[in-house]
Amino acid sequence: MTTLSNVQFVHDVESPAAILEAGAELKRVVSEEPIRPDEVISLFEDWAKNLDSRELDEIPGIVFLRMWLRRGTLEPIVARELGANSVNGGWTDYGRARCKPFPLGVIGHWPAGNVEIQPILSMTCGLLGGNAALVRIPKDLVELTQILTSRLAQSDPSERLVRRIFMAAFDHSRLDLHEAMARSVDGAMIWGGQESVLQVRSLPFPHWARIAVFGPRISVAAMDSGAWGSPADQKTWCLRMARDLWQFDQQACSSPQVLYLEKSSEQSTDEFLTNLKTAFENEDRAHPRQVISPSLSSAIAKARASWLLDDPSHRAFFPIGPDWTILVGSGADVPPPIQGKTLYVLEVDDLKDAIQKLDGNVQTLGLGFADPEKENKIASIAGQRGIDRVVKLGRMHTFVPPWDGVDLIRPMVRMVRHVSSAE
Amino acid sequence: MEQLSEEIDRILAVPPYGEAPEEKEAILLRLLQQELSSGCSRHPGYENYVRQWPIDYRSASRVADLPFLPVSLLKANPPLSFIPPGEVKRTLTSSATTSQSPSRVVLDAATSRRMTKGVVTIVRDFIGTSRRPYLVVDTADLMRGGGDLGARGAAIQGLHPFASQATYCLKVDEQGDLALDRDKLLEFAETHRNAEILVYGFTYILWNHLVKPLVAENICLNLAQVRILHSGGWKRLQEQAVEKAVFNQQLARVFGCSPECVIDFYGMVESVGVIFPDCPAGNKHTPVFGEVIVRDPLTLEPVKAGGYGIVQVCSVLPTSFPGNLLLTEDMAQVIGYDDCSCGRRGISFRFAGRVPKAEVRGCGNLEIKRSAGN
């Protein structure tokens, strides 16, 4: 008997023909079976409920994915990006014209292998625009993506969405298969490191294809002395910091790599650092890492030793294992990011010195400020320096567009403008 | 320091593979604790690292809890050193085939002497004590670097105590490339046909500059009583799809000996003096003055038998640089603990390639490109 749990949603693909055939079928579905955003959102809402089970709790990012798939999250995003009436498939008036989103067609997704839920997340952005999804699944994420997709299939017995998805697993070196994917799509969402992003971007996409690139960026955090020095709030700020680090194992573009602390003439950071260490220990107990690459483990060990050897005034807190690391020093420069819950905590005389040194390589600035006026100034400097998101600590991963200064769904739709001939 | 030096010398004098694991652990722990203390008093940065290690080394109950240093930290320039420049007798550099910058380790007279003794002690356990004609499959020019010695030079020199005379059978041709000096090689073979001889070469050099040309010309040297040692890793041969068994067979064919006469050993400049030859069971072992800990990447705790992990090399030999507890960039599998059929005690393991390089990745920088014409 065939059950959803043994249906293979992720296909081991060996030939370009298999991808071209799947692409043609996806194009047919998009063309012949239009779907409204509210239908997609309803199916996503059911999917979120199906993901709410204990055996999935250990999947990194699962809590975030459940939140993302909720109607309460997605409806306002669709309305804002695609128009007030777009949720129900209607036209939205814009002055004397009206606009309505239509899908681009088949969207190819090239997620990176380092964020477990990224294939799913990327895919949902395209599906909300009524598109089909041709998704390349990195080999380490095949099993997990299969589990998550089977839960979607449980919520979608009529296969309204499932028919729009084709997931292909193949070795990253198979250029012929990447090329077949590129030729099959009308748009692409590409994620990952510089090398892989450049490789995918150079594939033979049709001349009309729209390409959205999510390249390698990092994020930082900053706190004024009023916030980190507040006895009443210190522990809460530390907990928020820990949570921002633990999600995605500090490997997402929105994960903070550095925390800048404004120096205080009245108190030392010792108590704050002790609380931060405790918050990391507690978070690690609650959400221990299940797996790590030897290279990351090795990089963490190297970062610790290098930091402490380089300058005898540097401090650090860490267990022997690679679970988490706090590297303490001073200075406004951004040290090379390590990831894997390795946080640099740097004291600066004036936070403006640090923020002014940032550039477009920094995506998100997480802030903990007691002084709103100071915060507003910092946010303006950050925007000027190329940072796209300035948010409260603890919400650095909240996936609300504009993301990186750009909408998430709109890039993968065509906004058709209708000016009435009667005008 | 003098007392520490005497203790290290004492441990170098005992049979290298006979100590019971518990006794060896106790000896190593005590010596390494003393060396950490000594290193801390000589380098403020090292002292900072050791002091902030989560377990106080002075009260640690096992070697695995002592503060290890990732080997790439030895790429620092100037090198990490526990001695003043005037005491540096020799600087060793790694071959740096995988990374661009080489490691540099500084040796004072005592460390240099111990490292030579360490190699001799280990090799003696595999090939015996006698001196014999030594054929070096390399060029003599390599040894003329003064105080600076690369990985190949260090390995060649480390085997000199087993040599009654040394012959280098490669030369540098007009293009500056290594080439086989056939006349010299054939003369060596003719002269020592019935003698016990020792051969050493870097693995890829042996293959490219000795085995390949001689096999192509169907030449056999007829040196049946040879012991062939080689080191330097398999990366370049893997690129040529040459497997270990094929390498051994072809080498044996060229020398006219049994494949069992070929011994692959692993050594690293950063831990020179502690080398790891293959035993007849195909495993590697650690001498009494050194240890290998294979650490689980997830916890950095030692793995159980059968487990894979990142290799840490421990050695009591160096006192001139922080090379006592090095987390390498190699992976290995623990074959067993104190149960190898060859009779050598303690851990037996096999290398399993390099730790892959990491790339920091993210998911930002959304930029929309729409092609012209749309």
Boltz contact constraints between the chains, C-beta under 6 A:
constraints:
  - contact:
      token1: [A, 112]
      token2: [B, 361]
      max_distance: 6.0
  - contact:
      token1: [A, 114]
      token2: [B, 361]
      max_distance: 6.0
  - contact:
      token1: [A, 191]
      token2: [B, 363]
      max_distance: 6.0
  - contact:
      token1: [A, 192]
      token2: [B, 361]
      max_distance: 6.0
  - contact:
      token1: [A, 193]
      token2: [B, 359]
      max_distance: 6.0
  - contact:
      token1: [A, 193]
      token2: [B, 361]
      max_distance: 6.0
  - contact:
      token1: [A, 207]
      token2: [B, 371]
      max_distance: 6.0
  - contact:
      token1: [A, 207]
      token2: [B, 373]
      max_distance: 6.0
  - contact:
      token1: [A, 208]
      token2: [B, 374]
      max_distance: 6.0
  - contact:
      token1: [A, 210]
      token2: [B, 370]
      max_distance: 6.0
  - contact:
      token1: [A, 211]
      token2: [B, 369]
      max_distance: 6.0
  - contact:
      token1: [A, 212]
      token2: [B, 366]
      max_distance: 6.0
  - contact:
      token1: [A, 212]
      token2: [B, 368]
      max_distance: 6.0
  - contact:
      token1: [A, 213]
      token2: [B, 367]
      max_distance: 6.0
  - contact:
      token1: [A, 214]
      token2: [B, 363]
      max_distance: 6.0
  - contact:
      token1: [A, 214]
      token2: [B, 366]
      max_distance: 6.0
  - contact:
      token1: [A, 215]
      token2: [B, 365]
      max_distance: 6.0
  - contact:
      token1: [A, 216]
      token2: [B, 361]
      max_distance: 6.0
  - contact:
      token1: [A, 216]
      token2: [B, 362]
      max_distance: 6.0
  - contact:
      token1: [A, 217]
      token2: [B, 362]
      max_distance: 6.0
  - contact:
      token1: [A, 217]
      token2: [B, 364]
      max_distance: 6.0
  - contact:
      token1: [A, 217]
      token2: [B, 365]
      max_distance: 6.0
  - contact:
      token1: [A, 252]
      token2: [B, 363]
      max_distance: 6.0
  - contact:
      token1: [A, 253]
      token2: [B, 362]
      max_distance: 6.0
  - contact:
      token1: [A, 253]
      token2: [B, 363]
      max_distance: 6.0
  - contact:
      token1: [A, 253]
      token2: [B, 364]
      max_distance: 6.0
  - contact:
      token1: [A, 292]
      token2: [B, 297]
      max_distance: 6.0
  - contact:
      token1: [A, 292]
      token2: [B, 298]
      max_distance: 6.0
  - contact:
      token1: [A, 294]
      token2: [B, 297]
      max_distance: 6.0
  - contact:
      token1: [A, 294]
      token2: [B, 310]
      max_distance: 6.0
  - contact:
      token1: [A, 294]
      token2: [B, 355]
      max_distance: 6.0
  - contact:
      token1: [A, 295]
      token2: [B, 355]
      max_distance: 6.0
  - contact:
      token1: [A, 295]
      token2: [B, 356]
      max_distance: 6.0
  - contact:
      token1: [A, 295]
      token2: [B, 358]
      max_distance: 6.0
  - contact:
      token1: [A, 296]
      token2: [B, 358]
      max_distance: 6.0
  - contact:
      token1: [A, 297]
      token2: [B, 297]
      max_distance: 6.0
  - contact:
      token1: [A, 298]
      token2: [B, 355]
      max_distance: 6.0
  - contact:
      token1: [A, 299]
      token2: [B, 358]
      max_distance: 6.0
  - contact:
      token1: [A, 301]
      token2: [B, 70]
      max_distance: 6.0
  - contact:
      token1: [A, 301]
      token2: [B, 327]
      max_distance: 6.0
  - contact:
      token1: [A, 302]
      token2: [B, 70]
      max_distance: 6.0
  - contact:
      token1: [A, 302]
      token2: [B, 72]
      max_distance: 6.0
  - contact:
      token1: [A, 305]
      token2: [B, 49]
      max_distance: 6.0
  - contact:
      token1: [A, 305]
      token2: [B, 69]
      max_distance: 6.0
  - contact:
      token1: [A, 305]
      token2: [B, 70]
      max_distance: 6.0
  - contact:
      token1: [A, 305]
      token2: [B, 73]
      max_distance: 6.0
  - contact:
      token1: [A, 308]
      token2: [B, 48]
      max_distance: 6.0
  - contact:
      token1: [A, 308]
      token2: [B, 49]
      max_distance: 6.0
  - contact:
      token1: [A, 308]
      token2: [B, 52]
      max_distance: 6.0
  - contact:
      token1: [A, 309]
      token2: [B, 45]
      max_distance: 6.0
  - contact:
      token1: [A, 309]
      token2: [B, 49]
      max_distance: 6.0
  - contact:
      token1: [A, 312]
      token2: [B, 44]
      max_distance: 6.0
  - contact:
      token1: [A, 312]
      token2: [B, 45]
      max_distance: 6.0
  - contact:
      token1: [A, 312]
      token2: [B, 48]
      max_distance: 6.0
  - contact:
      token1: [A, 316]
      token2: [B, 52]
      max_distance: 6.0
  - contact:
      token1: [A, 319]
      token2: [B, 54]
      max_distance: 6.0
  - contact:
      token1: [A, 320]
      token2: [B, 54]
      max_distance: 6.0
  - contact:
      token1: [A, 320]
      token2: [B, 300]
      max_distance: 6.0
  - contact:
      token1: [A, 321]
      token2: [B, 299]
      max_distance: 6.0
  - contact:
      token1: [A, 321]
      token2: [B, 300]
      max_distance: 6.0
  - contact:
      token1: [A, 337]
      token2: [B, 360]
      max_distance: 6.0
  - contact:
      token1: [A, 339]
      token2: [B, 360]
      max_distance: 6.0
  - contact:
      token1: [A, 363]
      token2: [B, 364]
      max_distance: 6.0
  - contact:
      token1: [A, 404]
      token2: [B, 364]
      max_distance: 6.0
  - contact:
      token1: [A, 404]
      token2: [B, 366]
      max_distance: 6.0
  - contact:
      token1: [A, 406]
      token2: [B, 366]
      max_distance: 6.0
  - contact:
      token1: [A, 411]
      token2: [B, 368]
      max_distance: 6.0
